[in-house]
Amino acid sequence: MKAAVIHQFGGPEVFCYEEVPEPQPGSGEVVVKVAACGINRYDLYLRMGAVFKDLAFPHVLGADVAGEVVAIGPQVSGFEEGDAVIISPGYPVDPADWSIRPMNRAPSFEVTGTHTWGGNAEYVRMPARFVLKDETHLPAPEVAAMPLVLMTAVHAVETLGQVVEGARVLVQAGASGSGHACIQVARVLGARVATTVGSPDKVDLVRAAGAELVINHRTQDFAAEVLEWTDGVGVDVVVDCVGGSVFAGNLKALRVGGIFVNFGLVGGIKAELNFRELFFRQLQLRGSFMGSTEELKRGLHWLAEGAVKAHVDRTYPLRDAAEAHRYIESRAVKGKVVLIP
Ligand SMILES: NC(=O)c1ccc[n+]([C@@H]2O[C@H](COP(=O)([O-])OP(=O)(O)OC[C@H]3O[C@@H](n4cnc5c(N)ncnc54)[C@H](OP(=O)(O)O)[C@@H]3O)[C@@H](O)[C@H]2O)c1
């Protein structure tokens, strides 16, 4: 089969579109023909060698796959060839961890396509228990755009952020793949949402997702804008994928007793914490990594209903994976970029 393979860490130029052996299903596994594979910022970090140094090369990235079952291994029930499916964007790779709950706290839990080959290929092999029937009836690129960011958004916004009807929420980087999903999940839960963007051409997208207050972080002080929006009180929850560069402002924007959920570091890995501010204002800091199969299913249900929508900014043929990564790196991307084998 053809795959976008990396043989070393580095920039987008390390992708090689080449022939590799087609996967065969082992016991408990299925092989899925990839119709579309969404790209996440995580794939870029992995490609650069910024997450793990121990990948075995050649390697194939890609966590978000929509496709069809084409081969079924022994000890698999509930699937037939031709089933439209979505693969879980994260799971515990060690079967000894499969009963651990919540799943994303299992020691061997990782993003799909990290130490196993992912979906930047014509076919991908997966344990059948982490393959879901696709009941969305949406085009494959829209489906493949969503699993990882939906799993993340449900876990970060609902489970850890405890967002409920009427809550006021600040979502950082609202036009990012993950931010766009977080805005929509917060809206489904009945919250009012403020968000940040880095350019005016992203405003329409985040408004359509349901953001009430849109702040251009390049020209406006987001914390001051959020405080004004909340009559000086601050938001109940900040959902943040940016990290270091906005940490101080994020804490300023929270109300007393507010919840800060971080799941990303696109704006820096470090920040300073003032402990007086932390305990005087009774802030709650929570770290969020991916989510459970139940949280993924909850998000996919909203996607199928139309309560949450994918925004596929661009699709690229798989052979142009490098171009697709460059586009995401440029920061111009609105929503998601998807590869088509
Ligand atoms: N923990 C988890 O489970 C999880 C899940 C999903 C994503 N993440 C993390 O969340 C972050 C975002 O991922 P994503 O896939 O949503 O990203 P993405 O779609 O590539 O969007 C990232 C956006 O962040 C904004 N940004 C703000 N400060 C930035 C900076 N200094 N450099 C570059 N961009 C900056 C940019 O938008 P503007 O120009 O509009 O500001 C950029 O387009 C990443 O760190 C990713 O690893 C974590």
The ligand as an ORCA input file, in Angstrom:
! r2SCAN-3c Opt
* xyz 0 1
  N      -4.074     17.113     25.557
  C      -4.857     16.752     24.577
  O      -5.638     15.829     24.717
  C      -4.836     17.535     23.296
  C      -5.780     17.316     22.302
  C      -5.801     18.158     21.172
  C      -4.854     19.161     21.050
  N      -3.908     19.298     22.038
  C      -2.924     20.381     21.974
  O      -3.607     21.616     21.803
  C      -2.796     22.500     21.044
  C      -3.578     22.934     19.816
  O      -3.775     21.803     18.973
  P      -4.678     21.883     17.664
  O      -4.500     20.623     16.909
  O      -6.031     22.342     18.011
  O      -3.896     23.082     16.899
  P      -4.124     23.837     15.521
  O      -5.421     23.432     14.912
  O      -2.884     23.708     14.754
  O      -4.302     25.362     15.983
  C      -3.357     26.006     16.769
  C      -3.693     27.499     16.833
  O      -3.212     28.024     18.058
  C      -3.091     29.425     17.920
  N      -1.866     29.895     18.587
  C      -1.834     30.693     19.686
  N      -0.575     30.949     20.050
  C       0.233     30.317     19.154
  C       1.632     30.231     18.991
  N       2.479     30.840     19.824
  N       2.106     29.505     17.952
  C       1.279     28.876     17.098
  N      -0.071     28.936     17.209
  C      -0.598     29.646     18.232
  C      -3.057     29.724     16.413
  O      -4.276     30.376     16.103
  P      -4.354     31.987     16.125
  O      -3.331     32.433     15.133
  O      -5.755     32.247     15.739
  O      -4.013     32.430     17.517
  C      -3.014     28.333     15.775
  O      -3.668     28.273     14.539
  C      -1.516     21.734     20.732
  O      -0.550     22.023     21.717
  C      -1.960     20.285     20.841
  O      -0.912     19.405     21.117
  C      -3.883     18.511     23.125
*
